[in-house]
């Protein structure tokens, strides 16, 4: 289910197309500037081609969530527990995703400082976990999450255990580095380069999460105070 107040989904298709078009133009100008710098600095056709290829890859990575998210939600391939916590079912487990670049761009108030932004994100994570508990999943359902915003200690208090990232996850994180860079920077209110080694994967069960419902409620009350 899409949050009722989701700014991006409240836009008409035409408004979304205009937003994506403006974003693509901005990315295109960035690629052009990068290409000119490469040509001016090295004067090599090979360097120019490589810089254009890298610039286009980064641009597509940044634009992808704005293009793909509506169809993924429409086709029930991914759903919202809260604006900053999405979920999908994979066989007998639940995979949680932090908000996409769409949410980080549209939901975070540009006037907020880093503390206020991270507080809001954590609040939405907790609301999402609360919604997951309300769904009354089978007790032994595995729940996995990967996060670069919510702290390891906070998740441990909620019953999550750290698990090792596999090679596939590392490849995905590397390919999504431009997106991580943008979301981290928006979360901190300044340019912030993510350290992929600090991006942790966690796992728990529905039963364990249910047992932490009071702790989630207490944390929510603390954040809302």
N, CA, C and O of each residue as an XYZ file, in Angstrom:
900
protein
N       0.850     -1.197      0.000
C       0.000      0.000      0.000
C       0.885      1.246      0.000
O       1.875      1.307      0.729
N       0.533      2.229     -0.808
C       1.286      3.476     -0.900
C       0.810      4.428      0.191
O      -0.398      4.599      0.355
N       1.722      5.060      0.951
C       1.303      6.052      1.949
C       0.438      7.135      1.313
O       0.740      7.628      0.227
N      -0.644      7.499      2.007
C      -1.589      8.472      1.442
C      -0.943      9.813      1.134
O      -1.350     10.513      0.207
N       0.076     10.165      1.927
C       0.676     11.486      1.762
C       1.959     11.460      0.935
O       2.732     12.418      0.970
N       2.198     10.374      0.189
C       3.440     10.262     -0.586
C       3.460     11.331     -1.675
O       2.652     11.279     -2.602
N       4.376     12.305     -1.578
C       4.380     13.435     -2.529
C       4.574     13.010     -3.974
O       3.971     13.592     -4.875
N       5.405     12.005     -4.206
C       5.697     11.609     -5.587
C       4.504     10.943     -6.248
O       4.217     11.193     -7.419
N       3.809     10.097     -5.502
C       2.670      9.384     -6.079
C       1.436     10.283     -6.178
O       0.473      9.942     -6.864
N       1.462     11.415     -5.503
C       0.363     12.372     -5.633
C       0.505     13.219     -6.898
O      -0.437     13.894     -7.315
N       1.693     13.175     -7.500
C       1.886     13.885     -8.764
C       1.147     13.165     -9.882
O       1.020     11.941     -9.853
N       0.664     13.905    -10.856
C       0.063     13.290    -12.034
C       1.185     12.693    -12.891
O       2.360     13.001    -12.688
N       0.813     11.843    -13.843
C       1.819     11.245    -14.725
C       2.589     12.328    -15.482
O       3.789     12.204    -15.723
N       1.871     13.393    -15.851
C       2.522     14.480    -16.572
C       3.530     15.187    -15.670
O       4.633     15.516    -16.108
N       3.150     15.423    -14.399
C       4.053     16.087    -13.465
C       5.287     15.225    -13.177
O       6.399     15.737    -13.048
N       5.073     13.906    -13.080
C       6.220     13.016    -12.867
C       7.151     13.058    -14.077
O       8.373     13.095    -13.936
N       6.549     13.052    -15.276
C       7.354     13.079    -16.498
C       8.181     14.360    -16.569
O       9.341     14.335    -16.980
N       7.579     15.475    -16.166
C       8.296     16.754    -16.162
C       9.451     16.709    -15.157
O      10.557     17.161    -15.451
N       9.181     16.160    -13.968
C      10.219     16.063    -12.937
C      11.379     15.197    -13.429
O      12.544     15.568    -13.287
N      11.049     14.035    -14.011
C      12.088     13.135    -14.516
C      12.852     13.796    -15.661
O      14.069     13.650    -15.774
N      12.125     14.523    -16.506
C      12.771     15.214    -17.620
C      13.763     16.257    -17.138
O      14.872     16.358    -17.664
N      13.365     17.035    -16.134
C      14.268     18.053    -15.579
C      15.483     17.399    -14.920
O      16.610     17.877    -15.046
N      15.226     16.298    -14.216
C      16.324     15.578    -13.557
C      17.291     15.006    -14.586
O      18.508     15.063    -14.412
N      16.726     14.447    -15.674
C      17.560     13.887    -16.736
C      18.396     14.979    -17.405
O      19.558     14.761    -17.747
N      17.785     16.166    -17.587
C      18.510     17.287    -18.178
C      19.669     17.709    -17.282
O      20.771     17.980    -17.759
N      19.406     17.761    -15.976
C      20.459     18.122    -15.023
C      21.599     17.116    -15.069
O      22.773     17.488    -15.077
N      21.235     15.819    -15.098
C      22.253     14.762    -15.193
C      23.019     14.875    -16.510
O      24.236     14.695    -16.548
N      22.289     15.174    -17.590
C      22.927     15.310    -18.900
C      23.947     16.442    -18.921
O      25.024     16.311    -19.501
N      23.591     17.561    -18.277
C      24.527     18.683    -18.198
C      25.757     18.306    -17.378
O      26.873     18.733    -17.672
N      25.527     17.495    -16.341
C      26.653     17.030    -15.536
C      27.590     16.139    -16.335
O      28.811     16.257    -16.234
N      27.003     15.236    -17.139
C      27.811     14.355    -17.989
C      28.591     15.174    -19.012
O      29.761     14.897    -19.276
N      27.936     16.188    -19.587
C      28.605     17.052    -20.572
C      29.783     17.788    -19.940
O      30.864     17.866    -20.522
N      29.556     18.332    -18.726
C      30.627     19.049    -18.036
C      31.802     18.116    -17.719
O      32.965     18.479    -17.896
N      31.469     16.896    -17.244
C      32.509     15.909    -16.947
C      33.297     15.546    -18.203
O      34.520     15.404    -18.164
N      32.585     15.400    -19.310
C      33.237     15.040    -20.571
C      34.177     16.144    -21.050
O      35.283     15.868    -21.516
N      33.728     17.401    -20.930
C      34.568     18.521    -21.351
C      35.816     18.638    -20.484
O      36.902     18.941    -20.978
N      35.647     18.392    -19.168
C      36.804     18.426    -18.272
C      37.793     17.319    -18.637
O      39.005     17.530    -18.634
N      37.255     16.129    -18.954
C      38.114     15.012    -19.332
C      38.868     15.319    -20.627
O      40.061     15.037    -20.747
N      38.158     15.897    -21.585
C      38.795     16.220    -22.870
C      39.828     17.320    -22.700
O      40.907     17.275    -23.291
N      39.478     18.326    -21.870
C      40.400     19.446    -21.639
C      41.628     18.988    -20.862
O      42.738     19.459    -21.114
N      41.432     18.073    -19.919
C      42.540     17.638    -19.083
C      43.453     16.620    -19.736
O      44.661     16.626    -19.502
N      42.873     15.729    -20.568
C      43.683     14.647    -21.143
C      43.792     14.702    -22.660
O      44.770     14.211    -23.225
N      42.803     15.292    -23.329
C      42.848     15.382    -24.785
C      42.845     14.030    -25.466
O      43.373     13.878    -26.568
N      42.246     13.041    -24.802
C      42.234     11.682    -25.331
C      40.811     11.251    -25.621
O      39.920     11.422    -24.789
N      40.598     10.689    -26.809
C      39.264     10.219    -27.179
C      38.825      9.073    -26.266
O      37.652      8.983    -25.905
N      39.754      8.205    -25.896
C      39.446      7.071    -25.034
C      38.966      7.562    -23.659
O      37.980      7.053    -23.126
N      39.657      8.539    -23.096
C      39.264      9.097    -21.800
C      37.896      9.763    -21.913
O      37.077      9.669    -20.999
N      37.652     10.435    -23.037
C      36.361     11.083    -23.256
C      35.239     10.057    -23.292
O      34.195     10.256    -22.669
N      35.447      8.951    -24.022
C      34.429      7.891    -24.125
C      34.166      7.267    -22.758
O      33.016      7.036    -22.385
N      35.239      6.995    -22.011
C      35.090      6.392    -20.679
C      34.337      7.331    -19.747
O      33.466      6.888    -18.999
N      34.659      8.623    -19.780
C      33.993      9.586    -18.894
C      32.506      9.704    -19.236
O      31.673      9.834    -18.339
N      32.169      9.660    -20.533
C      30.758      9.706    -20.941
C      30.035      8.450    -20.468
O      28.907      8.523    -19.979
N      30.691      7.292    -20.616
C      30.082      6.026    -20.194
C      29.831      6.015    -18.691
O      28.761      5.608    -18.237
N      30.822      6.463    -17.918
C      30.663      6.512    -16.460
C      29.565      7.492    -16.080
O      28.725      7.190    -15.232
N      29.568      8.656    -16.702
C      28.552      9.667    -16.403
C      27.145      9.184    -16.704
O      26.219      9.432    -15.932
N      26.984      8.492    -17.830
C      25.665      7.966    -18.193
C      25.220      6.871    -17.228
O      24.045      6.805    -16.866
N      26.149      6.012    -16.810
C      25.822      4.941    -15.868
C      25.365      5.507    -14.531
O      24.385      5.042    -13.948
N      26.088      6.517    -14.053
C      25.718      7.163    -12.784
C      24.358      7.827    -12.906
O      23.526      7.723    -12.005
N      24.133      8.509    -14.020
C      22.857      9.208    -14.231
C      21.688      8.230    -14.247
O      20.652      8.485    -13.633
N      21.854      7.113    -14.947
C      20.791      6.105    -15.014
C      20.516      5.505    -13.636
O      19.366      5.230    -13.296
N      21.567      5.302    -12.847
C      21.404      4.758    -11.497
C      20.603      5.713    -10.622
O      19.765      5.282     -9.831
N      20.858      7.001    -10.763
C      20.156      8.011     -9.960
C      18.701      8.142    -10.406
O      17.807      8.281     -9.571
N      18.462      8.099    -11.708
C      17.109      8.292    -12.238
C      16.227      7.052    -12.096
O      15.001      7.162    -12.074
N      16.845      5.874    -12.000
C      16.103      4.609    -12.018
C      14.968      4.532    -10.995
O      13.867      4.125    -11.368
N      15.178      4.906     -9.705
C      14.078      4.782     -8.737
C      12.847      5.603     -9.129
O      11.717      5.160     -8.919
N      13.054      6.775     -9.688
C      11.935      7.636    -10.057
C      11.128      7.042    -11.218
O       9.931      7.296    -11.353
N      11.806      6.251    -12.049
C      11.138      5.634    -13.195
C      10.521      4.293    -12.816
O       9.395      3.989    -13.208
N      11.268      3.487    -12.047
C      10.861      2.102    -11.770
C       9.863      1.956    -10.630
O       9.007      1.072    -10.665
N       9.966      2.812     -9.622
C       9.177      2.612     -8.399
C       7.676      2.506     -8.634
O       7.051      1.599     -8.085
N       7.061      3.397     -9.430
C       5.607      3.289     -9.629
C       5.165      1.935    -10.174
O       4.159      1.388     -9.722
N       5.910      1.382    -11.148
C       5.507      0.092    -11.718
C       5.758     -1.046    -10.737
O       4.980     -1.999    -10.697
N       6.825     -0.971     -9.948
C       7.109     -2.009     -8.953
C       5.997     -2.070     -7.906
O       5.576     -3.152     -7.496
N       5.532     -0.907     -7.484
C       4.453     -0.854     -6.493
C       3.135     -1.306     -7.117
O       2.375     -2.056     -6.504
N       2.872     -0.848     -8.333
C       1.624     -1.197     -9.018
C       1.508     -2.698     -9.230
O       0.418     -3.262     -9.129
N       2.639     -3.350     -9.526
C       2.645     -4.788     -9.791
C       2.869     -5.618     -8.524
O       3.089     -6.828     -8.594
N       2.809     -4.951     -7.368
C       2.956     -5.627     -6.066
C       4.287     -6.362     -5.914
O       4.373     -7.357     -5.193
N       5.301     -5.881     -6.579
C       6.620     -6.477     -6.414
C       7.327     -5.896     -5.199
O       8.291     -6.469     -4.692
N       6.840     -4.761     -4.743
C       7.371     -4.132     -3.545
C       6.246     -3.327     -2.915
O       5.385     -2.805     -3.624
N       6.245     -3.221     -1.595
C       5.184     -2.504     -0.903
C       5.743     -1.622      0.197
O       6.906     -1.743      0.582
N       4.895     -0.732      0.698
C       5.297      0.201      1.745
C       4.770     -0.235      3.106
O       3.590     -0.549      3.257
N       5.661     -0.250      4.093
C       5.249     -0.381      5.492
C       5.182      1.008      6.114
O       4.381      1.261      7.013
N       6.028      1.896      5.627
C       6.033      3.318      5.974
C       6.817      3.995      4.857
O       7.429      3.304      4.042
N       6.818      5.324      4.792
C       7.541      5.977      3.701
C       9.017      5.588      3.598
O       9.575      5.578      2.501
N       9.654      5.270      4.729
C      11.070      4.933      4.685
C      11.350      3.472      4.980
O      12.475      3.111      5.327
N      10.330      2.622      4.843
C      10.560      1.187      4.983
C       9.673      0.438      4.000
O       8.451      0.391      4.147
N      10.317     -0.146      2.994
C       9.612     -0.918      1.984
C       9.891     -2.400      2.213
O      10.880     -2.763      2.849
N       9.014     -3.249      1.691
C       9.201     -4.690      1.890
C       8.817     -5.468      0.652
O       8.034     -5.015     -0.182
N       9.397     -6.663      0.559
C       9.013     -7.585     -0.495
C       9.136     -9.009      0.033
O       9.972     -9.298      0.890
N       8.295     -9.889     -0.489
C       8.330    -11.291     -0.093
C       9.209    -12.052     -1.068
O       9.104    -11.884     -2.283
N      10.078    -12.893     -0.519
C      10.939    -13.737     -1.332
C      10.907    -15.138     -0.739
O      11.572    -15.418      0.258
N      10.124    -16.016     -1.365
C       9.899    -17.367     -0.851
C       9.317    -17.295      0.563
O       8.215    -16.779      0.751
N      10.044    -17.805      1.551
C       9.501    -17.825      2.908
C      10.127    -16.758      3.794
O      10.121    -16.890      5.018
N      10.668    -15.705      3.193
C      11.251    -14.639      4.006
C      10.809    -13.260      3.519
O      10.357    -13.090      2.387
N      10.953    -12.299      4.403
C      10.615    -10.908      4.112
C      11.918    -10.117      3.995
O      12.787    -10.206      4.862
N      12.042     -9.350      2.923
C      13.230     -8.516      2.728
C      12.810     -7.053      2.876
O      11.926     -6.575      2.166
N      13.452     -6.359      3.801
C      13.141     -4.954      4.065
C      14.141     -4.052      3.356
O      15.335     -4.347      3.308
N      13.647     -2.960      2.812
C      14.489     -1.977      2.136
C      14.235     -0.604      2.752
O      13.094     -0.237      3.034
N      15.310      0.142      2.954
C      15.129      1.527      3.378
C      14.494      2.308      2.247
O      14.410      1.819      1.121
N      14.046      3.520      2.538
C      13.424      4.337      1.509
C      14.340      4.514      0.307
O      15.562      4.519      0.451
N      13.766      4.656     -0.859
C      14.541      4.884     -2.074
C      14.926      6.356     -2.163
O      14.547      7.159     -1.311
N      15.665      6.691     -3.180
C      16.044      8.091     -3.405
C      14.804      8.968     -3.570
O      14.834     10.159     -3.259
N      13.718      8.377     -4.059
C      12.453      9.114     -4.198
C      12.011      9.676     -2.849
O      11.671     10.854     -2.738
N      12.021      8.816     -1.819
C      11.574      9.252     -0.492
C      12.548     10.264      0.117
O      12.134     11.250      0.726
N      13.836     10.006     -0.055
C      14.827     10.919      0.522
C      14.704     12.313     -0.110
O      14.916     13.318      0.568
N      14.372     12.377     -1.369
C      14.256     13.670     -2.041
C      12.950     14.374     -1.673
O      12.945     15.578     -1.417
N      11.845     13.629     -1.645
C      10.542     14.261     -1.478
C      10.096     14.416     -0.023
O       9.306     15.310      0.279
N      10.580     13.576      0.873
C      10.083     13.604      2.252
C      10.928     14.437      3.207
O      10.395     15.028      4.147
N      12.235     14.492      2.982
C      13.102     15.201      3.930
C      13.042     16.709      3.675
O      13.315     17.181      2.571
N      12.683     17.439      4.711
C      12.602     18.892      4.612
C      14.012     19.456      4.446
O      14.898     19.173      5.252
N      14.213     20.254      3.401
C      15.545     20.811      3.124
C      16.029     21.732      4.240
O      17.222     22.023      4.323
N      15.113     22.199      5.107
C      15.496     23.085      6.204
C      15.981     22.315      7.433
O      16.583     22.901      8.332
N      15.721     21.004      7.475
C      16.132     20.204      8.630
C      17.647     20.045      8.671
O      18.314     19.990      7.638
N      18.178     19.973      9.907
C      19.600     19.650     10.036
C      19.769     18.130     10.012
O      18.786     17.395      9.921
N      21.011     17.662     10.095
C      21.289     16.224      9.978
C      20.590     15.422     11.065
O      20.062     14.342     10.802
N      20.586     15.944     12.280
C      19.959     15.239     13.399
C      18.460     15.075     13.179
O      17.900     14.010     13.437
N      17.814     16.135     12.701
C      16.366     16.090     12.461
C      16.040     15.122     11.328
O      15.038     14.409     11.385
N      16.872     15.098     10.316
C      16.637     14.200      9.184
C      16.747     12.736      9.612
O      15.882     11.920      9.296
N      17.831     12.415     10.340
C      18.030     11.028     10.772
C      16.980     10.603     11.791
O      16.581      9.440     11.831
N      16.539     11.540     12.604
C      15.478     11.246     13.570
C      14.187     10.879     12.851
O      13.486      9.947     13.246
N      13.881     11.623     11.791
C      12.669     11.355     11.007
C      12.764      9.995     10.322
O      11.791      9.242     10.302
N      13.924      9.679      9.764
C      14.108      8.392      9.086
C      13.943      7.242     10.074
O      13.257      6.263      9.780
N      14.576      7.359     11.259
C      14.459      6.314     12.281
C      13.005      6.147     12.715
O      12.532      5.025     12.899
N      12.306      7.253     12.875
C      10.894      7.211     13.268
C      10.075      6.425     12.243
O       9.215      5.623     12.607
N      10.348      6.662     10.967
C       9.616      5.963      9.916
C      10.000      4.483      9.850
O       9.151      3.642      9.554
N      11.265      4.155     10.122
C      11.681      2.761     10.191
C      10.878      2.030     11.266
O      10.353      0.940     11.040
N      10.795      2.654     12.434
C      10.101      2.024     13.562
C       8.608      1.870     13.282
O       8.008      0.853     13.629
N       8.013      2.879     12.654
C       6.600      2.766     12.284
C       6.397      1.615     11.302
O       5.398      0.898     11.370
N       7.352      1.445     10.392
C       7.266      0.352      9.436
C       7.372     -1.007     10.104
O       6.638     -1.931      9.755
N       8.281     -1.135     11.064
C       8.411     -2.392     11.802
C       7.144     -2.684     12.596
O       6.727     -3.836     12.715
N       6.540     -1.638     13.133
C       5.287     -1.803     13.860
C       4.188     -2.318     12.936
O       3.398     -3.180     13.318
N       4.145     -1.788     11.728
C       3.160     -2.253     10.755
C       3.409     -3.703     10.365
O       2.467     -4.455     10.115
N       4.686     -4.095     10.313
C       5.018     -5.484      9.984
C       4.522     -6.428     11.081
O       4.047     -7.526     10.790
N       4.631     -6.003     12.329
C       4.131     -6.806     13.453
C       2.622     -6.975     13.355
O       2.095     -8.055     13.622
N       1.927     -5.911     12.972
C       0.472     -5.951     12.865
C      -0.001     -6.963     11.806
O      -1.147     -7.410     11.839
N       0.879     -7.314     10.879
C       0.490     -8.249      9.811
C       0.456     -9.703     10.285
O       0.019    -10.590      9.553
N       0.919     -9.939     11.511
C       0.849    -11.270     12.135
C       1.403    -12.362     11.216
O       0.701    -13.297     10.831
N       2.665    -12.212     10.886
C       3.339    -13.201     10.048
C       3.549    -14.495     10.833
O       3.577    -14.469     12.063
N       3.695    -15.624     10.141
C       4.035    -16.881     10.833
C       5.295    -16.676     11.674
O       6.233    -16.024     11.216
N       5.337    -17.216     12.889
C       6.428    -16.950     13.839
C       7.836    -17.162     13.294
O       8.749    -16.408     13.630
N       8.020    -18.174     12.460
C       9.368    -18.499     12.008
C       9.740    -17.828     10.682
O      10.754    -18.174     10.076
N       8.935    -16.883     10.239
C       9.264    -16.133      9.024
C      10.564    -15.358      9.224
O      10.710    -14.621     10.200
N      11.496    -15.525      8.307
C      12.772    -14.803      8.373
C      12.595    -13.382      7.830
O      11.958    -13.167      6.798
N      13.169    -12.432      8.542
C      13.111    -11.027      8.118
C      14.539    -10.522      7.966
O      15.323    -10.561      8.914
N      14.871    -10.050      6.775
C      16.216     -9.548      6.509
C      16.169     -8.069      6.140
O      15.216     -7.599      5.519
N      17.210     -7.348      6.531
C      17.280     -5.914      6.233
C      18.730     -5.509      6.028
O      19.633     -6.049      6.667
N      18.942     -4.565      5.141
C      20.254     -3.965      4.933
C      20.092     -2.459      5.109
O      19.209     -1.850      4.504
N      20.947     -1.860      5.937
C      20.777     -0.434      6.203
C      22.117      0.268      6.351
O      23.101     -0.325      6.793
N      22.139      1.539      5.976
C      23.324      2.368      6.168
C      22.990      3.593      7.006
O      23.834      4.466      7.204
N      21.748      3.655      7.500
C      21.308      4.801      8.287
C      21.038      4.411      9.741
O      21.598      5.008     10.660
N      20.190      3.420      9.946
C      19.834      3.004     11.299
C      21.014      2.266     11.926
O      21.590      1.376     11.301
N      21.374      2.627     13.144
C      22.539      2.075     13.809
C      22.409      0.603     14.169
O      21.313      0.091     14.397
N      23.566     -0.065     14.213
C      23.605     -1.487     14.550
C      23.054     -1.743     15.942
O      22.323     -2.711     16.149
N      23.395     -0.887     16.902
C      22.938     -1.088     18.286
C      21.424     -0.971     18.403
O      20.792     -1.704     19.163
N      20.848     -0.040     17.641
C      19.388      0.123     17.664
C      18.706     -1.135     17.152
O      17.740     -1.611     17.749
N      19.209     -1.674     16.044
C      18.602     -2.874     15.471
C      18.803     -4.091     16.371
O      17.937     -4.964     16.433
N      19.932     -4.155     17.064
C      20.147     -5.264     17.997
C      19.130     -5.217     19.136
O      18.653     -6.255     19.595
N      18.805     -4.014     19.585
C      17.787     -3.868     20.638
C      16.430     -4.365     20.160
O      15.578     -4.740     20.965
N      16.235     -4.367     18.841
C      14.951     -4.798     18.285
C      14.983     -6.260     17.835
O      14.070     -6.731     17.156
N      16.042     -6.968     18.221
C      16.089     -8.406     17.945
C      16.814     -8.809     16.676
O      16.866     -9.995     16.350
N      17.370     -7.855     15.957
C      18.089     -8.177     14.728
C      19.527     -8.592     15.040
O      20.157     -8.052     15.949
N      20.026     -9.543     14.284
C      21.408     -9.999     14.410
C      22.153     -9.690     13.117
O      21.596     -9.803     12.026
N      23.409     -9.301     13.251
C      24.227     -8.996     12.081
C      24.555    -10.271     11.321
O      24.926    -11.280     11.920
N      24.420    -10.224     10.009
C      24.788    -11.368      9.164
C      25.782    -10.897      8.114
O      25.834     -9.713      7.782
N      26.558    -11.817      7.603
C      27.568    -11.476      6.596
C      26.908    -11.207      5.251
O      25.973    -11.900      4.848
N      27.413    -10.189      4.568
C      26.917     -9.913      3.225
C      27.558    -10.901      2.259
O      28.751    -11.190      2.353
N      26.754    -11.417      1.327
C      27.327    -12.318      0.323
C      27.835    -11.516     -0.869
O      27.656    -10.300     -0.936
N      28.464    -12.206     -1.799
C      29.078    -11.529     -2.949
C      28.048    -10.804     -3.802
O      28.316     -9.722     -4.325
N      26.872    -11.399     -3.941
C      25.817    -10.767     -4.740
C      25.414     -9.429     -4.123
O      25.270     -8.434     -4.833
N      25.232     -9.405     -2.797
C      24.860     -8.166     -2.123
C      25.931     -7.096     -2.292
O      25.613     -5.925     -2.498
N      27.202     -7.495     -2.206
C      28.299     -6.542     -2.375
C      28.311     -5.964     -3.785
O      28.571     -4.777     -3.977
N      28.026     -6.815     -4.772
C      27.975     -6.335     -6.161
C      26.830     -5.340     -6.335
O      26.994     -4.296     -6.967
N      25.670     -5.672     -5.769
C      24.506     -4.785     -5.854
C      24.798     -3.450     -5.184
O      24.459     -2.395     -5.719
N      25.430     -3.496     -4.007
C      25.772     -2.260     -3.289
C      26.735     -1.407     -4.114
O      26.606     -0.184     -4.170
N      27.705     -2.072     -4.753
C      28.679     -1.341     -5.567
C      27.998     -0.670     -6.758
O      28.275      0.488     -7.072
N      27.106     -1.406     -7.414
C      26.389     -0.842     -8.566
C      25.469      0.299     -8.137
O      25.214      1.223     -8.910
N      24.972      0.230     -6.903
C      24.069      1.264     -6.403
C      24.790      2.378     -5.655
O      24.160      3.178     -4.963
N      26.115      2.428     -5.796
C      26.881      3.436     -5.043
C      26.407      4.868     -5.309
O      26.291      5.644     -4.360
N      26.129      5.251     -6.568
C      25.627      6.622     -6.786
C      24.349      6.914     -6.009
O      24.173      8.013     -5.484
N      23.445      5.912     -5.936
C      22.222      6.087     -5.166
C      22.514      6.213     -3.683
O      21.933      7.055     -2.997
N      23.424      5.367     -3.183
C      23.813      5.435     -1.775
C      24.437      6.793     -1.450
O      24.178      7.371     -0.395
N      25.252      7.283     -2.361
C      25.872      8.592     -2.178
C      24.816      9.682     -2.036
O      24.917     10.546     -1.165
N      23.803      9.634     -2.900
C      22.732     10.639     -2.865
C      21.889     10.530     -1.593
O      21.592     11.540     -0.955
N      21.504      9.298     -1.222
C      20.663      9.135     -0.035
C      21.422      9.493      1.236
O      20.861     10.123      2.132
N      22.692      9.099      1.327
C      23.506      9.443      2.496
C      23.679     10.951      2.609
O      23.595     11.517      3.699
N      23.921     11.594      1.474
C      24.113     13.053      1.481
C      22.828     13.767      1.886
O      22.868     14.740      2.639
N      21.690     13.289      1.390
C      20.410     13.895      1.765
C      20.099     13.644      3.236
O      19.535     14.510      3.905
N      20.460     12.469      3.746
C      20.210     12.155      5.153
C      21.059     13.011      6.084
O      20.632     13.334      7.193
N      22.261     13.379      5.638
C      23.161     14.168      6.478
C      23.104     15.669      6.168
O      23.679     16.481      6.892
N      22.408     16.025      5.093
C      22.298     17.439      4.748
C      23.565     18.014      4.154
O      23.702     19.234      4.057
N      24.495     17.162      3.755
C      25.759     17.590      3.146
C      26.342     16.390      2.388
O      25.872     15.261      2.531
N      27.365     16.656      1.586
C      27.974     15.576      0.821
C      28.564     14.538      1.774
O      29.382     14.863      2.635
N      28.143     13.301      1.610
C      28.580     12.214      2.493
C      28.861     10.975      1.650
O      27.951     10.404      1.048
N      30.125     10.566      1.613
C      30.492      9.379      0.840
C      30.279      8.132      1.691
O      30.865      8.015      2.767
N      29.448      7.197      1.227
C      29.186      5.983      2.014
C      30.368      5.019      1.990
O      31.027      4.833      0.967
N      30.610      4.424      3.130
C      31.616      3.370      3.241
C      30.877      2.039      3.145
O      30.140      1.676      4.061
N      31.064      1.314      2.055
C      30.310      0.078      1.834
C      30.561     -0.952      2.925
O      29.714     -1.810      3.170
N      31.712     -0.878      3.583
C      31.997     -1.807      4.676
C      31.134     -1.516      5.901
O      30.970     -2.369      6.773
N      30.582     -0.299      5.956
C      29.733      0.072      7.089
C      28.260     -0.225      6.835
O      27.432     -0.091      7.736
N      27.935     -0.629      5.609
C      26.558     -1.008      5.286
C      26.342     -2.436      5.773
O      26.947     -3.373      5.254
N      25.489     -2.595      6.758
C      25.321     -3.885      7.417
C      24.016     -4.574      6.999
O      23.022     -3.926      6.671
N      24.058     -5.903      7.023
C      22.857     -6.711      6.797
C      22.449     -7.341      8.126
O      23.296     -7.757      8.917
N      21.146     -7.403      8.357
C      20.627     -7.905      9.627
C      19.514     -8.915      9.368
O      18.899     -8.938      8.302
N      19.278     -9.739     10.369
C      18.245    -10.765     10.234
C      17.576    -11.024     11.576
O      18.215    -10.971     12.626
N      16.292    -11.302     11.523
C      15.535    -11.696     12.703
C      14.380    -12.584     12.243
O      14.300    -12.947     11.070
N      13.496    -12.927     13.162
C      12.293    -13.688     12.808
C      11.072    -12.885     13.237
O      11.167    -11.970     14.056
N       9.934    -13.239     12.674
C       8.696    -12.558     13.043
C       8.416    -12.729     14.536
O       7.936    -11.806     15.194
N       8.717    -13.902     15.059
C       8.491    -14.156     16.482
C       9.349    -13.246     17.352
O       8.870    -12.674     18.331
N      10.629    -13.118     16.985
C      11.551    -12.263     17.738
C      11.113    -10.803     17.657
O      11.158    -10.075     18.649
N      10.694    -10.390     16.480
C      10.254     -9.006     16.304
C       8.995     -8.724     17.118
O       8.869     -7.660     17.725
N       8.068     -9.675     17.132
C       6.841     -9.509     17.921
C       7.152     -9.310     19.404
O       6.478     -8.548     20.096
N       8.181    -10.007     19.875
C       8.553     -9.898     21.283
C       9.143     -8.537     21.624
O       9.240     -8.167     22.794
N       9.538     -7.792     20.588
C      10.133     -6.462     20.812
C       9.143     -5.332     20.546
O       9.543     -4.173     20.435
N       7.870     -5.654     20.443
C       6.871     -4.634     20.101
C       6.825     -3.507     21.143
O       6.649     -2.342     20.785
N       6.979     -3.843     22.414
C       6.952     -2.811     23.461
C       8.156     -1.881     23.338
O       8.034     -0.671     23.528
N       9.316     -2.448     23.021
C      10.507     -1.626     22.856
C      10.359     -0.681     21.666
O      10.784      0.473     21.717
N       9.753     -1.188     20.597
C       9.503     -0.333     19.431
C       8.579      0.816     19.813
O       8.809      1.960     19.422
N       7.536      0.509     20.576
C       6.592      1.532     21.002
C       7.265      2.568     21.898
O       6.988      3.762     21.785
N       8.148      2.114     22.786
C       8.856      3.037     23.677
C       9.780      3.964     22.889
O       9.866      5.160     23.168
N      10.468      3.395     21.902
C      11.341      4.215     21.067
C      10.541      5.236     20.261
O      10.970      6.377     20.092
N       9.385      4.822     19.771
C       8.523      5.745     19.037
C       8.057      6.889     19.934
O       8.047      8.046     19.515
N       7.679      6.571     21.141
C       7.225      7.600     22.088
C       8.354      8.576     22.400
O       8.136      9.780     22.534
N       9.567      8.031     22.514
C      10.721      8.883     22.787
C      10.993      9.838     21.634
O      11.293     11.013     21.845
N      10.884      9.318     20.407
C      11.125     10.154     19.238
C      10.025     11.190     19.022
O      10.274     12.271     18.488
N       8.819     10.852     19.438
C       7.675     11.748     19.240
C       7.523     12.764     20.364
O       6.731     13.701     20.259
N       8.286     12.578     21.442
C       8.164     13.478     22.608
C       8.675     14.890     22.277
O       8.649     15.773     23.134
